Amino acid sequence: MTTETDRELLKWAAKAAGMEHPTYMERVTGVVGINRGPMAALWNPLTDDGDALRLAVKRNVFFNPLFAHYLALERFAQQDADDTKAYRRAIVRTVADEGKDMTCHT
């Protein structure tokens, strides 16, 4: 559905969320999350509802027209899957677009 990997989406979303130099924790199965420090939990709004909601609120995602677009795409792609996964991915994709724009304009 998209050419961007989960790692790229997290990278751009982390940029928009104010994380300057994210460190990725990965396994063979893919990105586990972004390490926020030695005592902090991993950050991965693609898999964690709480991280996704905090990111959405911080970046005011629900008022961004792209969110509705990405949500429709994700829900179509995952027709019988868990609907919360579609919401999380739509949130991260919307914020990742903001992170890319921030990089292009700096």
Secondary structure in CASP SS format (residue, H / E / C, confidence):
PFRMAT SS
TARGET T0000
AUTHOR 0000-0000-0000
METHOD secondary structure of the structure
MODEL  1
M C 1.00
T C 1.00
T C 1.00
E C 1.00
T C 1.00
D H 1.00
R H 1.00
E H 1.00
L H 1.00
L H 1.00
K H 1.00
W H 1.00
A H 1.00
A H 1.00
K H 1.00
A H 1.00
A C 1.00
G C 1.00
M C 1.00
E C 1.00
H C 1.00
P C 1.00
T E 1.00
Y E 1.00
M E 1.00
E E 1.00
R E 1.00
V C 1.00
T C 1.00
G E 1.00
V E 1.00
V E 1.00
G E 1.00
I E 1.00
N E 1.00
R C 1.00
G C 1.00
P C 1.00
M C 1.00
A C 1.00
A C 1.00
L E 1.00
W E 1.00
N C 1.00
P C 1.00
L C 1.00
T C 1.00
D C 1.00
D H 1.00
G H 1.00
D H 1.00
A H 1.00
L H 1.00
R H 1.00
L H 1.00
A H 1.00
V H 1.00
K H 1.00
R C 1.00
N C 1.00
V H 1.00
F H 1.00
F H 1.00
N C 1.00
P H 1.00
L H 1.00
F H 1.00
A H 1.00
H H 1.00
Y H 1.00
L H 1.00
A H 1.00
L H 1.00
E H 1.00
R H 1.00
F H 1.00
A H 1.00
Q C 1.00
Q C 1.00
D C 1.00
A C 1.00
D C 1.00
D H 1.00
T H 1.00
K H 1.00
A H 1.00
Y H 1.00
R H 1.00
R H 1.00
A H 1.00
I H 1.00
V H 1.00
R H 1.00
T H 1.00
V H 1.00
A H 1.00
D H 1.00
E H 1.00
G H 1.00
K H 1.00
D H 1.00
M H 1.00
T H 1.00
C H 1.00
H C 1.00
T C 1.00
END
